[in-house]
Amino acid sequence: MRLGLPPYVSTELQDSETMISYIPEPDLTARRRIILATFPLFVVLVIVLVWFFNERTSGIAIAAAVYCIVSLFVFALRLCRTSYVISARRVVRFVGGKKVEDLVFAESTRPVLLDFAASDFLIWRWMGRFFSLGSVVEARRLKPAPWTVVTFFTSRDPSRMRIGYPGHSLPIQRLLKDVTLAWEAAQDTPKATP
């Protein structure tokens, strides 16, 4: 086991992989920020649900509103238990100590920094400020997997991976540098032949 790392990180990394960075689960203060960042949308959904009940609209609309509220709550809880490992070969995302997804650098585009609050697009800028979305590091897969029911319900995007979450206080510039250096090194690595 590598010193100071949770057991699930050590078991996931292969012997030939060099770990560059480990981003642990958010601490209690960061978890509060995540909950507060998703709280405005949660309140809006509750108001919509109450309106549906008062207007005696269809059961499908009420079920959809309940589903949105529950899924937002589960999404926020998952973010509070999310951690990342950046190795020389890939980025791995864990939720509650279980591997959820990974992105191999040799099969992705160059990582970029997304700053929603400074976007030229009005809706992105508004969402960035409304939900306290800080900058995130994003890498897109060259050949994304198709959407499935499981990826939809687990809020996984098969086309990309982002490092960051609402209300985070991660050293995002350093993470971008680490991910970019690992990506550049992976591009120079010769691909395995079948």
C-alpha positions as CSV (number, residue, x, y, z in Angstrom):
1,M,0.0,0.0,0.0
2,R,1.3,3.5,-0.8
3,L,1.9,5.7,2.2
4,G,-1.1,7.9,3.2
5,L,-3.5,6.7,0.5
6,P,-6.8,5.0,1.0
7,P,-6.7,1.2,0.1
8,Y,-9.0,1.6,-2.9
9,V,-6.4,3.9,-4.6
10,S,-3.6,1.4,-4.1
11,T,-5.6,-1.5,-5.4
12,E,-6.8,0.4,-8.5
13,L,-3.4,1.6,-9.6
14,Q,-1.4,-0.9,-11.6
15,D,2.2,-1.6,-10.8
16,S,3.5,0.3,-13.9
17,E,1.4,3.4,-13.2
18,T,3.0,6.4,-11.5
19,M,0.6,8.5,-9.4
20,I,0.9,12.2,-10.0
21,S,-1.9,13.6,-7.8
22,Y,-4.6,12.5,-5.5
23,I,-7.6,14.7,-4.8
24,P,-9.4,13.3,-1.7
25,E,-13.1,13.5,-0.9
26,P,-14.2,17.0,0.1
27,D,-13.9,17.8,3.7
28,L,-16.8,19.0,5.8
29,T,-16.5,22.7,4.8
30,A,-16.4,21.8,1.1
31,R,-19.4,19.5,1.5
32,R,-21.3,22.4,3.0
33,R,-20.4,24.5,0.0
34,I,-21.5,21.7,-2.4
35,I,-24.9,21.5,-0.6
36,L,-25.3,25.3,-0.6
37,A,-24.4,25.4,-4.3
38,T,-27.1,22.9,-5.2
39,F,-29.6,24.3,-2.7
40,P,-31.1,27.0,-5.1
41,L,-32.0,24.4,-7.7
42,F,-33.4,22.2,-5.0
43,V,-35.7,25.0,-3.8
44,V,-36.9,25.7,-7.3
45,L,-37.7,22.1,-7.8
46,V,-39.6,21.9,-4.5
47,I,-41.6,25.0,-5.6
48,V,-42.4,23.4,-8.9
49,L,-43.5,20.2,-7.1
50,V,-45.8,22.1,-4.7
51,W,-47.3,24.0,-7.7
52,F,-48.0,20.7,-9.5
53,F,-49.8,19.4,-6.4
54,N,-51.8,22.6,-6.0
55,E,-52.8,22.7,-9.6
56,R,-53.9,19.0,-9.6
57,T,-51.9,18.3,-12.7
58,S,-51.2,14.9,-14.1
59,G,-49.4,12.2,-12.1
60,I,-46.7,12.0,-14.7
61,A,-45.7,15.7,-14.0
62,I,-45.7,15.1,-10.3
63,A,-43.6,11.9,-10.7
64,A,-41.1,13.8,-12.9
65,A,-40.8,16.6,-10.3
66,V,-40.2,14.0,-7.5
67,Y,-37.6,12.2,-9.7
68,C,-35.8,15.5,-10.3
69,I,-35.7,16.4,-6.6
70,V,-34.5,12.9,-5.5
71,S,-31.9,12.8,-8.3
72,L,-30.5,16.2,-7.4
73,F,-30.2,15.1,-3.8
74,V,-28.4,11.9,-4.8
75,F,-26.2,13.9,-7.1
76,A,-25.2,16.2,-4.3
77,L,-24.4,13.3,-2.0
78,R,-22.3,11.6,-4.7
79,L,-20.3,14.8,-5.2
80,C,-19.6,15.0,-1.4
81,R,-18.0,11.5,-1.7
82,T,-16.1,12.0,-4.9
83,S,-12.3,11.7,-5.1
84,Y,-9.9,11.6,-8.1
85,V,-6.5,10.0,-8.9
86,I,-4.3,11.4,-11.6
87,S,-1.7,8.9,-12.8
88,A,0.7,9.1,-15.7
89,R,-1.7,7.1,-17.8
90,R,-5.2,8.1,-16.8
91,V,-7.6,9.9,-14.5
92,V,-9.8,7.8,-12.2
93,R,-12.9,9.0,-10.4
94,F,-14.1,7.3,-7.2
95,V,-17.4,7.8,-5.4
96,G,-17.4,6.4,-1.9
97,G,-14.2,4.4,-2.5
98,K,-15.5,2.7,-5.6
99,K,-14.2,3.3,-9.1
100,V,-16.9,5.0,-11.1
101,E,-15.1,5.8,-14.3
102,D,-11.6,6.5,-15.7
103,L,-10.3,8.4,-18.7
104,V,-7.2,7.2,-20.5
105,F,-5.0,10.1,-21.7
106,A,-4.0,8.4,-24.9
107,E,-7.6,8.2,-25.9
108,S,-8.6,11.8,-25.0
109,T,-8.2,15.3,-26.3
110,R,-6.0,17.9,-24.6
111,P,-7.4,18.9,-21.2
112,V,-8.9,22.4,-21.0
113,L,-9.9,24.8,-18.2
114,L,-13.6,25.6,-18.2
115,D,-14.6,28.8,-16.3
116,F,-18.4,29.0,-16.5
117,A,-18.7,32.3,-14.6
118,A,-16.4,34.0,-17.2
119,S,-18.0,32.5,-20.3
120,D,-19.2,34.6,-23.2
121,F,-22.4,32.5,-23.3
122,L,-25.0,34.2,-21.1
123,I,-26.7,31.0,-19.9
124,W,-23.3,29.4,-18.9
125,R,-22.3,32.6,-17.1
126,W,-25.6,32.8,-15.2
127,M,-25.5,29.1,-14.3
128,G,-21.8,29.5,-13.1
129,R,-22.8,32.2,-10.8
130,F,-26.1,30.8,-9.7
131,F,-24.7,27.4,-8.8
132,S,-21.3,28.7,-7.6
133,L,-19.5,26.7,-10.3
134,G,-15.8,27.3,-10.1
135,S,-13.4,26.4,-12.8
136,V,-13.1,22.8,-13.7
137,V,-10.6,20.7,-15.7
138,E,-12.2,18.9,-18.6
139,A,-10.9,16.2,-21.0
140,R,-13.0,14.8,-23.8
141,R,-12.8,11.2,-25.0
142,L,-11.9,10.7,-28.7
143,K,-14.3,7.8,-29.0
144,P,-17.0,8.3,-26.4
145,A,-19.1,5.3,-25.3
146,P,-22.8,5.4,-26.1
147,W,-25.3,6.7,-23.6
148,T,-26.9,3.9,-21.6
149,V,-29.6,3.9,-18.9
150,V,-26.9,3.3,-16.3
151,T,-24.8,6.3,-17.4
152,F,-28.0,8.4,-17.4
153,F,-29.0,7.4,-13.9
154,T,-25.5,7.7,-12.5
155,S,-25.0,11.1,-14.1
156,R,-21.9,9.9,-16.0
157,D,-21.1,11.6,-19.2
158,P,-19.5,9.0,-21.5
159,S,-18.0,11.7,-23.7
160,R,-15.9,13.6,-21.1
161,M,-14.6,13.7,-17.6
162,R,-14.5,16.8,-15.4
163,I,-12.4,17.4,-12.3
164,G,-14.2,19.7,-10.0
165,Y,-17.7,20.2,-8.6
166,P,-20.0,23.1,-7.4
167,G,-18.5,25.1,-4.6
168,H,-15.1,23.4,-4.7
169,S,-11.9,25.0,-3.5
170,L,-9.5,22.8,-5.4
171,P,-6.1,24.2,-6.6
172,I,-7.5,24.0,-10.2
173,Q,-4.5,25.6,-12.0
174,R,-2.1,23.1,-10.5
175,L,-4.5,20.2,-11.4
176,L,-4.7,21.5,-14.9
177,K,-0.9,21.6,-15.1
178,D,-0.7,18.0,-13.7
179,V,-3.3,16.6,-16.1
180,T,-1.8,18.4,-19.1
181,L,1.7,17.1,-18.4
182,A,0.3,13.6,-18.0
183,W,-1.7,13.9,-21.2
184,E,1.4,15.2,-23.1
185,A,3.5,12.3,-21.8
186,A,0.8,9.8,-22.8
187,Q,0.8,11.1,-26.4
188,D,4.5,10.4,-26.7
189,T,4.1,6.8,-25.4
190,P,4.0,4.3,-28.2
191,K,0.6,2.5,-28.5
192,A,0.5,-1.2,-27.8
193,T,0.1,-3.4,-30.9
194,P,-2.4,-6.2,-30.9
